[in-house]
Amino acid sequence: VADLVQVAVASGHSRFPVYGEDLDEILGVVHVRQVHAVPADRRADTPVLPLIEPMFAVPESRDLAEVLIDLRREGAHLAVVVDEYGGTAGIITLEDILEEIVGEIADEHDPREEPTSRPTSEGEWILPGTTHPDELADETTLVIPDGEYETLAGFMLDRLGHIPGSGEVVHFEGWTLRVVSMDRRRIAEVRVQSPTFAGDRSTMTTSVRHPSRPGEN
């Protein structure tokens, strides 16, 4: 366990797959919080094996969107990818999938580019899918709940549960979030409409005058 503490500090990771005789024998995964639960004076003599939890596995042929659904259903943050021979093809994490679908997730130490928003009218904005929740709140006053996402696009994926197409909508506390454009499997732009804007639109009526029928005035 003491060795794992050093690896965790050096790498910054929180979850570590554990294997047996070789990499094709994945025993499970250990979370760093379990390691820190071991008293410091006992870590040098405590093996990792008792701390191992089962690790979710997926075939390498499985679609990325389906793997995302699998991980959410299992409450897992990573999975071992198995090839057609039952061997270990690699490891995939929730962050890997979101980076591929949503766009690269910025680390807190990475330089952050400010997203460019396009207010289209009062109560309506078009925002990049990479807009962070705090930036979304500053721009629109919409506050989304914490979750396994770091962007507006990630929030929409979490609500939809699948890779959307242009025009798909998420409704949240009176707000309307509509996918404007996609970049392959990534949500590129989102139209955000406030409850006030949606209410104004819903109360608008259009008067249509039909042509008079023969014999009618």
C-alpha positions in Angstrom: 0.0 0.0 0.0 2.9 2.4 0.8 4.1 2.0 -2.8 0.6 2.8 -4.2 0.5 6.0 -2.1 3.8 7.2 -3.8 2.4 6.3 -7.2 -0.8 8.2 -6.5 1.1 11.3 -5.3 3.4 11.2 -8.4 0.7 10.6 -11.0 -2.2 12.6 -9.6 -4.6 9.7 -10.4 -7.1 8.3 -7.9 -7.9 4.9 -9.4 -5.5 2.1 -10.2 -6.1 -1.2 -11.9 -4.4 -4.2 -10.3 -3.2 -7.2 -12.3 -2.0 -10.7 -11.3 0.6 -12.7 -13.3 0.4 -10.5 -16.3 -1.7 -7.6 -17.8 -4.3 -10.1 -19.1 -5.2 -10.9 -15.6 -6.9 -7.8 -14.3 -7.9 -8.4 -10.6 -9.8 -5.2 -10.1 -9.3 -1.6 -9.2 -8.1 0.3 -6.1 -9.3 3.8 -5.2 -6.8 6.0 -3.4 -9.3 6.8 -0.7 -9.2 3.2 0.4 -5.4 3.4 0.6 -5.6 6.5 2.7 -8.0 4.7 5.1 -5.1 2.4 6.1 -3.2 3.9 9.1 0.1 5.4 8.0 2.1 3.1 10.3 0.6 0.0 8.7 0.8 0.9 5.0 4.2 -0.6 4.5 3.0 -4.1 5.6 -0.5 -4.0 4.1 -1.0 -5.6 0.7 -3.2 -4.0 -1.9 -5.2 -7.2 -2.6 -7.8 -6.8 0.3 -8.6 -3.3 -1.0 -9.4 -4.4 -4.6 -12.9 -3.8 -5.9 -14.3 -5.5 -9.1 -13.5 -3.7 -12.3 -16.0 -3.3 -15.1 -15.0 -4.8 -18.4 -16.2 -4.0 -22.0 -15.3 -5.6 -25.3 -13.1 -3.4 -27.6 -15.8 -3.7 -30.3 -18.4 -1.9 -28.2 -19.5 1.5 -29.4 -18.2 4.5 -27.4 -21.6 5.9 -26.7 -22.7 2.5 -25.3 -19.6 2.3 -23.1 -20.6 5.8 -21.7 -24.1 4.4 -20.9 -22.5 1.3 -19.3 -20.2 3.3 -17.1 -23.1 5.6 -15.9 -25.3 2.5 -15.2 -22.5 0.8 -13.2 -21.4 4.0 -11.4 -17.9 3.3 -12.7 -15.2 5.8 -13.7 -13.1 3.4 -15.7 -13.2 0.0 -17.4 -10.8 -2.6 -18.7 -11.2 -3.1 -22.5 -11.0 -6.8 -23.5 -10.0 -8.0 -27.0 -11.5 -10.9 -28.9 -9.1 -13.4 -27.2 -10.0 -12.3 -23.7 -6.8 -10.4 -23.3 -6.4 -6.9 -22.0 -6.5 -4.4 -24.8 -6.3 -1.4 -22.5 -8.1 0.8 -20.0 -10.7 3.4 -20.8 -11.9 6.1 -18.4 -15.0 8.3 -18.2 -12.8 11.3 -18.9 -11.4 9.6 -22.1 -14.9 9.2 -23.4 -16.1 12.7 -22.5 -13.0 14.2 -24.1 -13.7 12.3 -27.3 -17.4 13.1 -27.4 -17.5 16.6 -25.8 -14.0 17.8 -26.5 -10.9 17.9 -24.4 -11.6 18.5 -20.7 -9.4 21.2 -19.4 -7.4 20.6 -16.3 -7.5 23.3 -13.7 -3.9 24.2 -14.5 -4.5 24.3 -18.3 -4.9 27.8 -19.9 -8.6 28.2 -20.5 -10.0 29.9 -23.6 -13.0 32.0 -22.9 -16.0 30.7 -24.9 -17.6 33.1 -27.3 -21.4 33.4 -26.9 -23.8 34.9 -29.3 -26.9 36.5 -27.7 -29.6 36.2 -30.4 -32.3 38.1 -28.5 -33.3 38.9 -24.9 -33.4 35.7 -23.0 -31.7 33.6 -25.7 -28.0 32.7 -26.4 -26.0 30.4 -28.6 -23.1 29.0 -26.6 -20.2 26.6 -27.3 -20.7 23.1 -26.0 -17.4 23.5 -24.1 -18.9 26.3 -21.9 -18.2 25.6 -18.3 -21.0 25.7 -15.7 -19.7 28.8 -14.0 -19.4 30.6 -17.4 -22.9 29.4 -18.2 -24.3 30.9 -15.0 -22.4 34.2 -15.6 -23.7 34.5 -19.1 -27.3 33.4 -18.7 -28.0 33.0 -14.9 -28.8 29.3 -15.6 -27.2 27.1 -12.8 -26.9 23.4 -13.6 -26.4 20.8 -10.9 -23.0 19.2 -10.2 -22.4 15.9 -12.0 -19.9 13.8 -13.9 -19.4 16.5 -16.5 -17.5 19.8 -16.8 -19.2 21.5 -19.7 -22.6 22.4 -21.0 -22.4 19.7 -23.6 -21.5 17.2 -20.9 -24.7 18.2 -19.0 -26.8 17.6 -22.1 -25.2 14.2 -22.7 -25.9 13.3 -19.1 -29.6 14.3 -19.5 -30.1 12.7 -22.9 -28.2 9.5 -22.2 -27.1 9.2 -25.9 -25.1 11.1 -28.6 -27.7 13.6 -29.9 -28.3 15.0 -33.3 -28.8 18.6 -34.2 -32.2 19.9 -33.0 -32.5 17.6 -29.9 -33.7 19.4 -26.8 -33.2 19.2 -23.1 -35.7 20.9 -20.8 -34.4 21.9 -17.3 -36.3 24.0 -14.8 -38.1 26.0 -17.5 -35.0 26.5 -19.6 -34.8 25.0 -23.1 -31.4 23.8 -24.3 -31.3 22.8 -28.0 -28.4 21.3 -30.0 -27.5 23.7 -32.7 -24.6 21.9 -34.4 -22.5 18.8 -33.9 -18.8 18.2 -34.7 -18.8 14.5 -35.4 -20.0 13.1 -32.0 -19.3 16.3 -30.1 -21.9 18.9 -29.3 -20.5 22.0 -30.8 -23.1 24.7 -30.1 -26.2 24.9 -27.9 -29.1 27.4 -28.1 -30.1 28.3 -24.5 -33.5 29.9 -24.0 -34.6 31.2 -20.6 -38.0 30.5 -19.1 -39.0 34.1 -19.9 -38.1 33.7 -23.5 -39.9 30.4 -23.8 -43.0 31.9 -22.1 -43.0 34.9 -24.5 -42.9 32.5 -27.4 -45.6 30.3 -26.1 -48.0 33.2 -25.6 -47.6 34.5 -29.1 -50.5 33.8 -31.5 -50.8 34.1 -35.2 -54.0 35.2 -36.8 -54.6 33.4 -40.2 -57.2 34.7 -42.6 -58.7 32.0 -44.8 -60.0 32.7 -48.2 -63.8 33.1 -48.4 -65.7 30.2 -49.7 -68.2 30.6 -52.5 -71.4 32.0 -51.1 -69.8 33.4 -48.0 -69.1 37.0 -47.2 
